[in-house]
Amino acid sequence: MEVIVHPKVDDDLVDHIEYYSREGGSELGLEFYNEFLRCYYIIVERAASFPLYTPRLRRINFNRFPYHILFEVLGDEVIHVVVVKHDSRDPDFGLDR
């Protein structure tokens, strides 16, 4: 399975990790990153099993943090990770990526 990560996802992650590191220490920032990786690997294993969030995007929720990843399944072999965002953020944020 090929995974394409939108370039702005890196910016999203850095912003979120820096926020948690600033608010709760570097360990909390690392825990946020580890939660992202956990979700990432689950997406790779079973992307098509997640419900549609929009007609083209699927969603996986973080367990420990109020965040989620939106991603797209392109055919049988490609996943496009579109955005990592807070659950309370504007619902349209990142959908145009």
N, C-alpha and C positions, 0 to 999 in steps of 0.2 A: 504494500500500500504506500503510495507516495503522498506526502503531506506538504502542502504549500501553506506557509504562514504569511499572512498579509504583513508588509513592512511596518505598519502602524501598530501591530500587536506588540512588537518589541517596546515601542513607546508606552503603550498601555501598561505593560508589565513593569517597566522601570518606574513609572509614576506610582503604581499601586504598591510595589515593594518598598520604594522610598517612603511612602506615606506610613506604612506599617512599621518600618524600621525607625522612623522618626517618633511615632506615637508610642510604640511598645518595645523598641529595641531591635537590634539586628536579628535576634532569634525569631521574632514575630515576622519580620520581613522574609526570612528564610522559610518559615512555615507557610507563608502565603505562596512562595515560589514552589514549594513541594506540593502544595494542593493543586496548583496549576499543572504541574507535571503528572500528578495522579490522574487528573481529568484528561489530559492530553493522551496518555497511554490507553485509557479506557476508550476514548474516541477512536484511536487507531484499531483497537480490538473489535469494536462493535458499533461503528458510526451509524449505520442504518437503523439501529434499534431505538434511537432517540426520536421523540416526537418532533414534528415540524413546528417551529416557532413562527415562521412566515412561510409562504409558498416555496421558498428555496432554502431556508436556513433551519438548522436544528439547534437544540440547546442542551447543554449539560450544566448542572448547578454544582458549585463548590459545596463541600460539606460543612466546613468550619467558618467560612467567610461568606458575606452576602454578595457574592459575585457569580457570574456565569460566563461561559464561552459560547459564542455563536459560531457555527461552522456549516459548511456546505459539502454535500457528497456529490462529486462530479463523476458520474459513471461508476464503474466497478472498482477502479484502482486509485482514485484521487480524492483527497479530502482537502478542503480549503478552510483554514482557520481564519475567521473574519475579524472578530473582536473579543476582548476580555473586558467586561464592564460590571459596575456595581448594579445590584438589582433595582435600586431606586433611580438610576440614571434615566434620562430621556429615552423612552423605548425605541426611538428612531436613531439614536446615536450608533454610528458604525454600520448601519444597514446598507449604506451606499458604497461600501468598500468592495 
